[in-house]
């Protein structure tokens, strides 16, 4: 080599060495995550050296990591065209596909890189992350383990592995494979001891699976770390709420809320405030919750979490129209909001807009596939519109020597959201064991129900009864026409007309007494646990008698889960004519009593659980001008819900209060009831 060429080579090497030293600052920017500075640095370098491969590669990484993934793909595509065999450029091109969320192409490209070099840590980890983004978690875990075999303990690979486990567990959770999801999360905890994210996911899994005690254990474990104290308290408050222990939930939320200070992360302050307000609502401390929400909305009037809290408060106060307004505001801000879509569905259902409620719940599932609350909402709505058969059989007796056996069954077949067919059949056989007076009756009816307005439902039934008694056989027309109206929030009004035959005992069946009942029921509830129910009947009979009956009940809701209420009842009855030898028909009857009612409603009971009801009353009755008589009434029900489609219960009642048929009688009835939902979905949605 000539001296001239040697000098040129030396000058070139000095330039390259100096240039490499100059780029070290840019490398440091990339390594430390200062991508904005790295972009500016390498952009400046490329003005002087536009073809330098290293600078172009580093510039592409800085651009991509800053978020401009499309530009990064373009840069690495150009480099790949110039250096098609450069493995480093191939790796960066593959990673840019990941940044650009082009996971399908990234998967194919990484497969080739792993085949080309099965010991390349970036290729193995990139392929694992690609598979994870495609939710192919089983294969992703295989390749992240391969990456860790090449680079043991690598923090990036370990972090990816943790989130692969979390994603895999969530995938099984969404598919309701709770046991497998639990196994994966516990396996993750064996690798990442007491990892906060994994513990939170495990607690959430237990909440969804209704394993509330297990969730409580996890939140208590989280609480052992002082940094997680607020997270744990918020979670425990939710656990107690789901267990129906609202006071304990509020106590924990107060503890968390009062511990907030300026040093706590803003997101945690919001989450804790949100749980505290929810706990206030659960405990019906509506005024305090409303004040706090209003104060917060003065500075954040359009924040979705506050709108959701206000909507929830209005739901609890049965102010469904204004709640719906809030949910619509949430969806204007974010059409994919879970609270907005499912909350709107609940408000629409409460208002009687069932078709729109279906639509809103299905919108929720478009954004949150197979989400349990949304699918349960649709399932419950489906059940309410699915045909069913309700059958019961009973035996009754009284101290007037009357006995009766009865059987009745009825069905509803909804043909649309608004229209349903009704039908039923009943049989009753009664006799007096002393006089041997016997009688029986069969009846059948057909009818329809129609939702005239969201808050007005019409029900009409027309039927016939055929009776056989000692001295006469006859057939009579039956009818029951009513309107169910919700005139205002927390109020329900039923008005109707019902034609029936008096069939309490054999003697009354033999007399063919037709009762034309005009009636109204009116119930008023309040947000402070007080309620008032009133019923009025005017009955015109074909024996030229008439009856007025007034019943009113003032009650207080003591507990909500299970429902426990107590109150006072008053009843007043008067007949135009007194025929005491035929049936109980005083000129004036008054009765007052106190009662307690405990109920776990079958409608909210979950499958494979028991439901029950117990009512006990005691008081006095005043017949004409006679001395007062003490009264009692006991009613009970115990049942089991086999599934959302089938339940069975036994029931019984005993009373010594006077009735329209038997003065001073002690009456006892026991029975068995079975309800079966005929199918898994409404006929109009098959």
Secondary structure, DSSP 8 states (H G I E B T S, - for coil): --HHHHHHHHHHHHHHHHHHHHHHHHHHHHHTT-HHHHHHHHHHHHHH-TT-HHHHHHHHHHHHHTT-HHHHHHHHHHHHHH-TT-HHHHHHHHHHHHHTT-HHHHHHHHHHHHHH-TT-HHHHHHHHHHHHHTT-HHHHHHHHHHHHHHSTT-HHHHHHHHHHHHHHHHHHHHTT-HHHHHHHHHHHHHHSTT-HHHHHHHHHHHHHTT-HHHHHHHHHHHHTSGGGHHHHHHHHHHHHHHTT-HHHHHHHHHHHHHT--TTS-HHHHHHHHHHHHHHHHHTT-HHHHHHHHHHHHTT-TT-HHHHHHHHHHHHHTT-HHHHHHHHHHHHHH-TT-HHHHHHHHHHHHHHT-HHHHHHHHHHHHHHSTT-HHHHHHHHHHHHHTS-EEEEEEEEEEETTSEEEEEEEEEEEEESSSSEEEEEEEEEEEEEETTT--EEEEEEEEEEEEEEEETTEEEEEEEEEEEEE-SS-EEEEEEEEEEEEE--STTEEEEEEEEEEE--SSHHHHHHT-EEEEEEEEEEEE-TTSEEEEEEEEEEEETTS-EEEEEEEEEEEEEETTTEEEEEEEEEEEEESS--TTTS---S-EEEEEEEEEEEE-TTT--TTEEEEEEEEEEEEEEETTS--EEEEEEEEEEEEEEETTEEEEEEEEEE-S--SS-TT--EEEEEEEEEEE-SSS-GGG-
